[in-house]
Amino acid sequence: MNQGVQGPLTVCLLDYNRPKEAELCLRSVHDNILVSPLQVLFLSNGGDQSAARSFYDQGLIDTLVLN
């Protein structure tokens, strides 16, 4: 069993109007990447950005960039 790896590791995700897919990806990152510390950077590239704000409020991302 993997005990995890020492980080830091930053995961960057780029999104444009795919909230369902983005949420699945974010949850997968948190469930499967065993690195500490882990930082998730989310770049929302326009469109409806309410889901991106919600991901931030839920703690799924550490840094939110709205474009």
N, C-alpha and C positions, 0 to 999 in steps of 0.2 A: 504494500500500500504506500502511496506517495505521501510523505510527511510534509510536503510543501517546500518551498524554496525561499531563501531570503531575498528580498527586493532591495530597493524599490522597483516597481514596475508600473508604467503608465500605459493604459489601454486607451486608444483614441478611436471614437466611433463617429462617422459622418452620416447624417440622416437628412433626407428630404421627403417629408410627407409619408412616412411609412411607420406609423406609431406601433402597430401590432408587431411588425418584424423587429423594430428597435427594442421593444420591451422584451421580446423573446431573447434577443441577443444579450441585452443587459443582464437578464436573470441567469443566462447561461454563463456569462463571464463570472458573476458572483458565485455561482454554484460549482464551477469547474476549475477556476484558476486559483491554485493554492500558493500564492505568493503574498508575502507580507513585508512591507506595506504595499498595497495595491491602490492605485489612483485611477479613476475612470474619468476621462475627458470626453464630453459629448458636444459635437458640433452640429447644430441645427441649421441647415442651409436654406432657410426661408420656408415659405408656406405657413400652415397652421402650426404654431409652436407651443400650443397649450399642453400637448403630451410631453414635450421636452421639459417644460416647467414642472409638470407633475412628476416626472422621473426624478428631478432634482429634489422636490419636496419629499418624495418617498425614500430618499437616500440611496437611490440606485446609481447616481452619478455624483462625483465630487466637484467637478468644474463644468459649468454650462456656458457655451458660447453660442449666442444667437446672431445669425447673419441675415 
